[in-house]
Amino acid sequence: MKSKVEIDPKLPEEWAEFHVHELTPKLQQVIQLLEHDEQIWGYVDQIVKPLALAQIISLNSQAGKLYAMTEHGSYQS
């Protein structure tokens, strides 16, 4: 599946749009995660990953950037 992320801080509201052949259980899970504010997005090695708030051990700021620490590593948020 192709994916594209456009970052625009001026957007009044964030939204996601999917164009798919069928609604799979995995896609339903992604949609459910997107619809609930129980996560943040983390970046590591130019890969974007959703991080459940329950996964985050700590947040810290370094050089004007926010980092979320999980048991699996550090993600820039």
N, C-alpha and C positions, 0 to 999 in steps of 0.2 A: 504494500500500500504506500502510495506517495503521501508525503505530508509537507506542509508549508506553514511557517509561523511568521506573522508580520507583527512587529512591535510598534505601537503608536501610543505614546503616553497621553495624547490628546483625546483618545476615545472616551466617550462618556460612560460606556459600559462595555465589558469584555463579552465576546460571544464566540462560539465555535460552530462550524458548519461541516457536515459530513456528506459525501456523495459515495454511496456504497451499493453493492449488488444485493446484499442482505444484511439484516441486523443480527449480528452474531452475539453470543453471550459475552465474549471479550469486549466487543464494542459497546454493549449495554453497560458493562462495568466501567468503561472509560467515561461514558456519558454520565453515569451516576456520580462518578468522582468529580466531574466538571460542574455538575449542578449543585454540589454541596461545597461549602467553603471550609472543608475539613482538610485542606491540603495547600501546599505552596509548590511552586515550580522551582526546581534546582538545576543548575548547570554544572556539568563536569565533562571535561574534554570535548567541548562544543556539542554535547548531547543534552537535551532537555528531558528531565525526568520529574514526574509528579511525586511529591513527598507527603505522605500522610502526616498530619500534625502529631499523631501518636508516635511516629517514628523518630521525631526530632528530639534529640537529647539536650541540645543547647543551640543558641544563636549568638553569634559574635560579629563585631564589625571591625574590619581592618582596611585601612587606606580608602575609606569611603564606600566599601563594598560589604554587603551582608552575607554571612556564611551560616548555613544550617549544618549542624553536626548530627550524624546518625551513627548507628553501630556499623554501617557499611562504608562510611567515609564522610568527607566534607563536600558540600555542594554550595556553589554561589547562588544566591537568590536575588 
